[in-house]
Amino acid sequence: MRDKRDRQKKRFIDALTTQGTVYHAARAAGVSRWTAYRWRQEDPEFDSRWDEALENAVDVVENSLY
């Protein structure tokens, strides 16, 4: 089960980086938004990766505006 969760977390972070929304990232990972938020509270590494993914998503949007 741990491997499945790790894969879901990776898919979530990848989708959050490209999509920029928790809703779309959760759908891509096959989990609810509430599960993603729980993971964020329980897993400091996941929390850090989440923040980084959002920063990267914002950078992509900003670059496309320029």
PDB file of N, CA, C and O in Angstrom:
ATOM      1  N   MET A   1       0.818  -1.194   0.000  1.00  0.00           N
ATOM      2  CA  MET A   1       0.000   0.000   0.000  1.00  0.00           C
ATOM      3  C   MET A   1       0.864   1.262   0.000  1.00  0.00           C
ATOM      4  O   MET A   1       0.507   2.271  -0.608  1.00  0.00           O
ATOM      5  N   ARG A   2       1.980   1.193   0.675  1.00  0.00           N
ATOM      6  CA  ARG A   2       2.879   2.351   0.734  1.00  0.00           C
ATOM      7  C   ARG A   2       3.344   2.751  -0.664  1.00  0.00           C
ATOM      8  O   ARG A   2       3.406   3.938  -0.983  1.00  0.00           O
ATOM      9  N   ASP A   3       3.673   1.755  -1.504  1.00  0.00           N
ATOM     10  CA  ASP A   3       4.120   2.062  -2.865  1.00  0.00           C
ATOM     11  C   ASP A   3       3.023   2.757  -3.654  1.00  0.00           C
ATOM     12  O   ASP A   3       3.293   3.696  -4.403  1.00  0.00           O
ATOM     13  N   LYS A   4       1.782   2.298  -3.489  1.00  0.00           N
ATOM     14  CA  LYS A   4       0.664   2.915  -4.195  1.00  0.00           C
ATOM     15  C   LYS A   4       0.510   4.369  -3.760  1.00  0.00           C
ATOM     16  O   LYS A   4       0.332   5.254  -4.597  1.00  0.00           O
ATOM     17  N   ARG A   5       0.578   4.615  -2.464  1.00  0.00           N
ATOM     18  CA  ARG A   5       0.452   5.975  -1.953  1.00  0.00           C
ATOM     19  C   ARG A   5       1.593   6.850  -2.464  1.00  0.00           C
ATOM     20  O   ARG A   5       1.372   8.003  -2.833  1.00  0.00           O
ATOM     21  N   ASP A   6       2.793   6.316  -2.487  1.00  0.00           N
ATOM     22  CA  ASP A   6       3.936   7.079  -2.996  1.00  0.00           C
ATOM     23  C   ASP A   6       3.724   7.451  -4.462  1.00  0.00           C
ATOM     24  O   ASP A   6       4.029   8.570  -4.874  1.00  0.00           O
ATOM     25  N   ARG A   7       3.202   6.509  -5.246  1.00  0.00           N
ATOM     26  CA  ARG A   7       2.927   6.795  -6.667  1.00  0.00           C
ATOM     27  C   ARG A   7       1.836   7.860  -6.793  1.00  0.00           C
ATOM     28  O   ARG A   7       1.927   8.751  -7.638  1.00  0.00           O
ATOM     29  N   GLN A   8       0.817   7.765  -5.961  1.00  0.00           N
ATOM     30  CA  GLN A   8      -0.247   8.758  -5.988  1.00  0.00           C
ATOM     31  C   GLN A   8       0.282  10.136  -5.603  1.00  0.00           C
ATOM     32  O   GLN A   8      -0.085  11.140  -6.214  1.00  0.00           O
ATOM     33  N   LYS A   9       1.133  10.181  -4.602  1.00  0.00           N
ATOM     34  CA  LYS A   9       1.713  11.461  -4.191  1.00  0.00           C
ATOM     35  C   LYS A   9       2.552  12.052  -5.319  1.00  0.00           C
ATOM     36  O   LYS A   9       2.499  13.257  -5.566  1.00  0.00           O
ATOM     37  N   LYS A  10       3.314  11.223  -5.995  1.00  0.00           N
ATOM     38  CA  LYS A  10       4.133  11.710  -7.107  1.00  0.00           C
ATOM     39  C   LYS A  10       3.249  12.246  -8.235  1.00  0.00           C
ATOM     40  O   LYS A  10       3.511  13.317  -8.782  1.00  0.00           O
ATOM     41  N   ARG A  11       2.196  11.489  -8.580  1.00  0.00           N
ATOM     42  CA  ARG A  11       1.278  11.954  -9.620  1.00  0.00           C
ATOM     43  C   ARG A  11       0.619  13.272  -9.214  1.00  0.00           C
ATOM     44  O   ARG A  11       0.430  14.167 -10.038  1.00  0.00           O
ATOM     45  N   PHE A  12       0.273  13.375  -7.936  1.00  0.00           N
ATOM     46  CA  PHE A  12      -0.335  14.611  -7.455  1.00  0.00           C
ATOM     47  C   PHE A  12       0.620  15.788  -7.643  1.00  0.00           C
ATOM     48  O   PHE A  12       0.233  16.816  -8.198  1.00  0.00           O
ATOM     49  N   ILE A  13       1.848  15.647  -7.194  1.00  0.00           N
ATOM     50  CA  ILE A  13       2.831  16.734  -7.298  1.00  0.00           C
ATOM     51  C   ILE A  13       3.102  17.076  -8.755  1.00  0.00           C
ATOM     52  O   ILE A  13       3.178  18.253  -9.106  1.00  0.00           O
ATOM     53  N   ASP A  14       3.249  16.070  -9.606  1.00  0.00           N
ATOM     54  CA  ASP A  14       3.482  16.325 -11.032  1.00  0.00           C
ATOM     55  C   ASP A  14       2.325  17.109 -11.641  1.00  0.00           C
ATOM     56  O   ASP A  14       2.542  18.070 -12.380  1.00  0.00           O
ATOM     57  N   ALA A  15       1.102  16.703 -11.333  1.00  0.00           N
ATOM     58  CA  ALA A  15      -0.070  17.388 -11.874  1.00  0.00           C
ATOM     59  C   ALA A  15      -0.220  18.785 -11.278  1.00  0.00           C
ATOM     60  O   ALA A  15      -0.622  19.714 -11.977  1.00  0.00           O
ATOM     61  N   LEU A  16       0.097  18.940 -10.005  1.00  0.00           N
ATOM     62  CA  LEU A  16       0.014  20.263  -9.385  1.00  0.00           C
ATOM     63  C   LEU A  16       0.995  21.221 -10.054  1.00  0.00           C
ATOM     64  O   LEU A  16       0.698  22.404 -10.222  1.00  0.00           O
ATOM     65  N   THR A  17       2.140  20.721 -10.426  1.00  0.00           N
ATOM     66  CA  THR A  17       3.133  21.544 -11.113  1.00  0.00           C
ATOM     67  C   THR A  17       2.628  21.998 -12.477  1.00  0.00           C
ATOM     68  O   THR A  17       2.823  23.149 -12.868  1.00  0.00           O
ATOM     69  N   THR A  18       1.984  21.095 -13.192  1.00  0.00           N
ATOM     70  CA  THR A  18       1.539  21.435 -14.548  1.00  0.00           C
ATOM     71  C   THR A  18       0.165  22.091 -14.583  1.00  0.00           C
ATOM     72  O   THR A  18      -0.073  22.973 -15.409  1.00  0.00           O
ATOM     73  N   GLN A  19      -0.742  21.678 -13.700  1.00  0.00           N
ATOM     74  CA  GLN A  19      -2.109  22.195 -13.713  1.00  0.00           C
ATOM     75  C   GLN A  19      -2.282  23.399 -12.797  1.00  0.00           C
ATOM     76  O   GLN A  19      -3.033  24.323 -13.111  1.00  0.00           O
ATOM     77  N   GLY A  20      -1.590  23.388 -11.669  1.00  0.00           N
ATOM     78  CA  GLY A  20      -1.651  24.505 -10.749  1.00  0.00           C
ATOM     79  C   GLY A  20      -2.847  24.524  -9.819  1.00  0.00           C
ATOM     80  O   GLY A  20      -3.022  25.480  -9.064  1.00  0.00           O
ATOM     81  N   THR A  21      -3.675  23.488  -9.856  1.00  0.00           N
ATOM     82  CA  THR A  21      -4.827  23.458  -8.948  1.00  0.00           C
ATOM     83  C   THR A  21      -4.864  22.129  -8.196  1.00  0.00           C
ATOM     84  O   THR A  21      -4.523  21.075  -8.734  1.00  0.00           O
ATOM     85  N   VAL A  22      -5.283  22.213  -6.953  1.00  0.00           N
ATOM     86  CA  VAL A  22      -5.399  21.015  -6.127  1.00  0.00           C
ATOM     87  C   VAL A  22      -6.471  20.088  -6.694  1.00  0.00           C
ATOM     88  O   VAL A  22      -6.311  18.867  -6.689  1.00  0.00           O
ATOM     89  N   TYR A  23      -7.539  20.660  -7.171  1.00  0.00           N
ATOM     90  CA  TYR A  23      -8.627  19.860  -7.750  1.00  0.00           C
ATOM     91  C   TYR A  23      -8.121  18.957  -8.869  1.00  0.00           C
ATOM     92  O   TYR A  23      -8.358  17.749  -8.851  1.00  0.00           O
ATOM     93  N   HIS A  24      -7.425  19.542  -9.842  1.00  0.00           N
ATOM     94  CA  HIS A  24      -6.933  18.763 -10.976  1.00  0.00           C
ATOM     95  C   HIS A  24      -5.835  17.789 -10.564  1.00  0.00           C
ATOM     96  O   HIS A  24      -5.764  16.675 -11.083  1.00  0.00           O
ATOM     97  N   ALA A  25      -4.995  18.199  -9.648  1.00  0.00           N
ATOM     98  CA  ALA A  25      -3.924  17.313  -9.191  1.00  0.00           C
ATOM     99  C   ALA A  25      -4.500  16.104  -8.456  1.00  0.00           C
ATOM    100  O   ALA A  25      -4.026  14.983  -8.637  1.00  0.00           O
ATOM    101  N   ALA A  26      -5.503  16.325  -7.643  1.00  0.00           N
ATOM    102  CA  ALA A  26      -6.130  15.208  -6.927  1.00  0.00           C
ATOM    103  C   ALA A  26      -6.796  14.248  -7.906  1.00  0.00           C
ATOM    104  O   ALA A  26      -6.691  13.031  -7.756  1.00  0.00           O
ATOM    105  N   ARG A  27      -7.467  14.785  -8.890  1.00  0.00           N
ATOM    106  CA  ARG A  27      -8.095  13.916  -9.903  1.00  0.00           C
ATOM    107  C   ARG A  27      -7.044  13.098 -10.640  1.00  0.00           C
ATOM    108  O   ARG A  27      -7.247  11.910 -10.890  1.00  0.00           O
ATOM    109  N   ALA A  28      -5.929  13.719 -10.988  1.00  0.00           N
ATOM    110  CA  ALA A  28      -4.863  13.007 -11.699  1.00  0.00           C
ATOM    111  C   ALA A  28      -4.268  11.896 -10.845  1.00  0.00           C
ATOM    112  O   ALA A  28      -3.856  10.857 -11.362  1.00  0.00           O
ATOM    113  N   ALA A  29      -4.226  12.122  -9.537  1.00  0.00           N
ATOM    114  CA  ALA A  29      -3.660  11.122  -8.628  1.00  0.00           C
ATOM    115  C   ALA A  29      -4.680  10.070  -8.214  1.00  0.00           C
ATOM    116  O   ALA A  29      -4.324   9.042  -7.636  1.00  0.00           O
ATOM    117  N   GLY A  30      -5.952  10.330  -8.510  1.00  0.00           N
ATOM    118  CA  GLY A  30      -6.993   9.375  -8.148  1.00  0.00           C
ATOM    119  C   GLY A  30      -7.354   9.405  -6.672  1.00  0.00           C
ATOM    120  O   GLY A  30      -7.727   8.385  -6.091  1.00  0.00           O
ATOM    121  N   VAL A  31      -7.238  10.597  -6.065  1.00  0.00           N
ATOM    122  CA  VAL A  31      -7.575  10.758  -4.647  1.00  0.00           C
ATOM    123  C   VAL A  31      -8.481  11.979  -4.492  1.00  0.00           C
ATOM    124  O   VAL A  31      -8.619  12.784  -5.413  1.00  0.00           O
ATOM    125  N   SER A  32      -9.088  12.101  -3.327  1.00  0.00           N
ATOM    126  CA  SER A  32      -9.887  13.287  -3.053  1.00  0.00           C
ATOM    127  C   SER A  32      -8.973  14.441  -2.646  1.00  0.00           C
ATOM    128  O   SER A  32      -7.830  14.239  -2.238  1.00  0.00           O
ATOM    129  N   ARG A  33      -9.502  15.641  -2.769  1.00  0.00           N
ATOM    130  CA  ARG A  33      -8.733  16.803  -2.316  1.00  0.00           C
ATOM    131  C   ARG A  33      -8.449  16.693  -0.827  1.00  0.00           C
ATOM    132  O   ARG A  33      -7.378  17.091  -0.369  1.00  0.00           O
ATOM    133  N   TRP A  34      -9.393  16.160  -0.072  1.00  0.00           N
ATOM    134  CA  TRP A  34      -9.237  16.039   1.371  1.00  0.00           C
ATOM    135  C   TRP A  34      -8.102  15.089   1.723  1.00  0.00           C
ATOM    136  O   TRP A  34      -7.377  15.310   2.693  1.00  0.00           O
ATOM    137  N   THR A  35      -7.951  14.028   0.931  1.00  0.00           N
ATOM    138  CA  THR A  35      -6.822  13.109   1.145  1.00  0.00           C
ATOM    139  C   THR A  35      -5.504  13.843   0.911  1.00  0.00           C
ATOM    140  O   THR A  35      -4.558  13.693   1.684  1.00  0.00           O
ATOM    141  N   ALA A  36      -5.448  14.632  -0.154  1.00  0.00           N
ATOM    142  CA  ALA A  36      -4.226  15.395  -0.444  1.00  0.00           C
ATOM    143  C   ALA A  36      -3.902  16.363   0.689  1.00  0.00           C
ATOM    144  O   ALA A  36      -2.744  16.488   1.088  1.00  0.00           O
ATOM    145  N   TYR A  37      -4.914  17.045   1.204  1.00  0.00           N
ATOM    146  CA  TYR A  37      -4.675  17.977   2.312  1.00  0.00           C
ATOM    147  C   TYR A  37      -4.233  17.234   3.577  1.00  0.00           C
ATOM    148  O   TYR A  37      -3.408  17.736   4.341  1.00  0.00           O
ATOM    149  N   ARG A  38      -4.783  16.042   3.792  1.00  0.00           N
ATOM    150  CA  ARG A  38      -4.356  15.245   4.955  1.00  0.00           C
ATOM    151  C   ARG A  38      -2.895  14.841   4.797  1.00  0.00           C
ATOM    152  O   ARG A  38      -2.115  14.933   5.744  1.00  0.00           O
ATOM    153  N   TRP A  39      -2.523  14.388   3.586  1.00  0.00           N
ATOM    154  CA  TRP A  39      -1.127  14.036   3.334  1.00  0.00           C
ATOM    155  C   TRP A  39      -0.236  15.237   3.627  1.00  0.00           C
ATOM    156  O   TRP A  39       0.837  15.100   4.215  1.00  0.00           O
ATOM    157  N   ARG A  40      -0.687  16.399   3.216  1.00  0.00           N
ATOM    158  CA  ARG A  40       0.119  17.602   3.418  1.00  0.00           C
ATOM    159  C   ARG A  40       0.351  17.860   4.903  1.00  0.00           C
ATOM    160  O   ARG A  40       1.451  18.245   5.300  1.00  0.00           O
ATOM    161  N   GLN A  41      -0.660  17.656   5.713  1.00  0.00           N
ATOM    162  CA  GLN A  41      -0.526  17.859   7.157  1.00  0.00           C
ATOM    163  C   GLN A  41       0.364  16.807   7.798  1.00  0.00           C
ATOM    164  O   GLN A  41       1.107  17.106   8.733  1.00  0.00           O
ATOM    165  N   GLU A  42       0.294  15.574   7.302  1.00  0.00           N
ATOM    166  CA  GLU A  42       0.989  14.460   7.934  1.00  0.00           C
ATOM    167  C   GLU A  42       2.427  14.244   7.455  1.00  0.00           C
ATOM    168  O   GLU A  42       3.222  13.603   8.143  1.00  0.00           O
ATOM    169  N   ASP A  43       2.757  14.772   6.288  1.00  0.00           N
ATOM    170  CA  ASP A  43       4.034  14.463   5.653  1.00  0.00           C
ATOM    171  C   ASP A  43       4.780  15.756   5.313  1.00  0.00           C
ATOM    172  O   ASP A  43       4.463  16.402   4.314  1.00  0.00           O
ATOM    173  N   PRO A  44       5.758  16.140   6.124  1.00  0.00           N
ATOM    174  CA  PRO A  44       6.490  17.396   5.877  1.00  0.00           C
ATOM    175  C   PRO A  44       7.182  17.442   4.509  1.00  0.00           C
ATOM    176  O   PRO A  44       7.246  18.502   3.888  1.00  0.00           O
ATOM    177  N   GLU A  45       7.691  16.319   4.043  1.00  0.00           N
ATOM    178  CA  GLU A  45       8.341  16.299   2.730  1.00  0.00           C
ATOM    179  C   GLU A  45       7.321  16.569   1.626  1.00  0.00           C
ATOM    180  O   GLU A  45       7.587  17.333   0.699  1.00  0.00           O
ATOM    181  N   PHE A  46       6.166  15.944   1.731  1.00  0.00           N
ATOM    182  CA  PHE A  46       5.106  16.177   0.753  1.00  0.00           C
ATOM    183  C   PHE A  46       4.662  17.639   0.794  1.00  0.00           C
ATOM    184  O   PHE A  46       4.424  18.242  -0.253  1.00  0.00           O
ATOM    185  N   ASP A  47       4.551  18.202   1.976  1.00  0.00           N
ATOM    186  CA  ASP A  47       4.190  19.603   2.146  1.00  0.00           C
ATOM    187  C   ASP A  47       5.187  20.514   1.427  1.00  0.00           C
ATOM    188  O   ASP A  47       4.795  21.460   0.743  1.00  0.00           O
ATOM    189  N   SER A  48       6.452  20.226   1.587  1.00  0.00           N
ATOM    190  CA  SER A  48       7.492  21.014   0.935  1.00  0.00           C
ATOM    191  C   SER A  48       7.419  20.876  -0.588  1.00  0.00           C
ATOM    192  O   SER A  48       7.546  21.861  -1.315  1.00  0.00           O
ATOM    193  N   ARG A  49       7.215  19.661  -1.055  1.00  0.00           N
ATOM    194  CA  ARG A  49       7.098  19.432  -2.500  1.00  0.00           C
ATOM    195  C   ARG A  49       5.854  20.117  -3.067  1.00  0.00           C
ATOM    196  O   ARG A  49       5.873  20.599  -4.200  1.00  0.00           O
ATOM    197  N   TRP A  50       4.788  20.159  -2.295  1.00  0.00           N
ATOM    198  CA  TRP A  50       3.545  20.837  -2.683  1.00  0.00           C
ATOM    199  C   TRP A  50       3.841  22.327  -2.911  1.00  0.00           C
ATOM    200  O   TRP A  50       3.485  22.885  -3.949  1.00  0.00           O
ATOM    201  N   ASP A  51       4.496  22.959  -1.929  1.00  0.00           N
ATOM    202  CA  ASP A  51       4.828  24.381  -2.061  1.00  0.00           C
ATOM    203  C   ASP A  51       5.691  24.641  -3.285  1.00  0.00           C
ATOM    204  O   ASP A  51       5.465  25.600  -4.023  1.00  0.00           O
ATOM    205  N   GLU A  52       6.662  23.796  -3.491  1.00  0.00           N
ATOM    206  CA  GLU A  52       7.542  23.952  -4.654  1.00  0.00           C
ATOM    207  C   GLU A  52       6.762  23.789  -5.957  1.00  0.00           C
ATOM    208  O   GLU A  52       6.987  24.531  -6.913  1.00  0.00           O
ATOM    209  N   ALA A  53       5.860  22.835  -5.999  1.00  0.00           N
ATOM    210  CA  ALA A  53       5.050  22.606  -7.200  1.00  0.00           C
ATOM    211  C   ALA A  53       4.205  23.826  -7.526  1.00  0.00           C
ATOM    212  O   ALA A  53       4.089  24.213  -8.689  1.00  0.00           O
ATOM    213  N   LEU A  54       3.612  24.436  -6.501  1.00  0.00           N
ATOM    214  CA  LEU A  54       2.808  25.638  -6.737  1.00  0.00           C
ATOM    215  C   LEU A  54       3.670  26.798  -7.227  1.00  0.00           C
ATOM    216  O   LEU A  54       3.261  27.547  -8.114  1.00  0.00           O
ATOM    217  N   GLU A  55       4.846  26.946  -6.658  1.00  0.00           N
ATOM    218  CA  GLU A  55       5.753  27.995  -7.120  1.00  0.00           C
ATOM    219  C   GLU A  55       6.120  27.788  -8.581  1.00  0.00           C
ATOM    220  O   GLU A  55       6.156  28.743  -9.356  1.00  0.00           O
ATOM    221  N   ASN A  56       6.390  26.553  -8.955  1.00  0.00           N
ATOM    222  CA  ASN A  56       6.728  26.251 -10.344  1.00  0.00           C
ATOM    223  C   ASN A  56       5.549  26.518 -11.272  1.00  0.00           C
ATOM    224  O   ASN A  56       5.738  27.012 -12.384  1.00  0.00           O
ATOM    225  N   ALA A  57       4.342  26.196 -10.831  1.00  0.00           N
ATOM    226  CA  ALA A  57       3.151  26.455 -11.638  1.00  0.00           C
ATOM    227  C   ALA A  57       2.960  27.950 -11.852  1.00  0.00           C
ATOM    228  O   ALA A  57       2.619  28.385 -12.951  1.00  0.00           O
ATOM    229  N   VAL A  58       3.177  28.725 -10.815  1.00  0.00           N
ATOM    230  CA  VAL A  58       3.065  30.186 -10.933  1.00  0.00           C
ATOM    231  C   VAL A  58       4.136  30.713 -11.879  1.00  0.00           C
ATOM    232  O   VAL A  58       3.857  31.604 -12.682  1.00  0.00           O
ATOM    233  N   ASP A  59       5.333  30.192 -11.804  1.00  0.00           N
ATOM    234  CA  ASP A  59       6.410  30.628 -12.720  1.00  0.00           C
ATOM    235  C   ASP A  59       6.027  30.382 -14.167  1.00  0.00           C
ATOM    236  O   ASP A  59       6.283  31.224 -15.028  1.00  0.00           O
ATOM    237  N   VAL A  60       5.415  29.235 -14.447  1.00  0.00           N
ATOM    238  CA  VAL A  60       5.006  28.920 -15.812  1.00  0.00           C
ATOM    239  C   VAL A  60       3.972  29.933 -16.309  1.00  0.00           C
ATOM    240  O   VAL A  60       4.050  30.406 -17.443  1.00  0.00           O
ATOM    241  N   VAL A  61       3.013  30.255 -15.459  1.00  0.00           N
ATOM    242  CA  VAL A  61       1.982  31.223 -15.835  1.00  0.00           C
ATOM    243  C   VAL A  61       2.598  32.597 -16.039  1.00  0.00           C
ATOM    244  O   VAL A  61       2.288  33.276 -17.018  1.00  0.00           O
ATOM    245  N   GLU A  62       3.461  33.010 -15.132  1.00  0.00           N
ATOM    246  CA  GLU A  62       4.096  34.317 -15.273  1.00  0.00           C
ATOM    247  C   GLU A  62       4.923  34.398 -16.546  1.00  0.00           C
ATOM    248  O   GLU A  62       4.891  35.416 -17.238  1.00  0.00           O
ATOM    249  N   ASN A  63       5.655  33.353 -16.863  1.00  0.00           N
ATOM    250  CA  ASN A  63       6.471  33.359 -18.074  1.00  0.00           C
ATOM    251  C   ASN A  63       5.621  33.424 -19.325  1.00  0.00           C
ATOM    252  O   ASN A  63       6.007  34.048 -20.314  1.00  0.00           O
ATOM    253  N   SER A  64       4.478  32.789 -19.286  1.00  0.00           N
ATOM    254  CA  SER A  64       3.626  32.821 -20.472  1.00  0.00           C
ATOM    255  C   SER A  64       2.996  34.207 -20.671  1.00  0.00           C
ATOM    256  O   SER A  64       2.657  34.582 -21.793  1.00  0.00           O
ATOM    257  N   LEU A  65       2.843  34.959 -19.583  1.00  0.00           N
ATOM    258  CA  LEU A  65       2.297  36.303 -19.699  1.00  0.00           C
ATOM    259  C   LEU A  65       3.301  37.286 -20.297  1.00  0.00           C
ATOM    260  O   LEU A  65       2.916  38.270 -20.930  1.00  0.00           O
ATOM    261  N   TYR A  66       4.587  37.012 -20.092  1.00  0.00           N
ATOM    262  CA  TYR A  66       5.600  37.887 -20.639  1.00  0.00           C
ATOM    263  C   TYR A  66       5.847  37.527 -22.065  1.00  0.00           C
ATOM    264  O   TYR A  66       6.678  38.151 -22.725  1.00  0.00           O
TER     265      TYR A  66
END
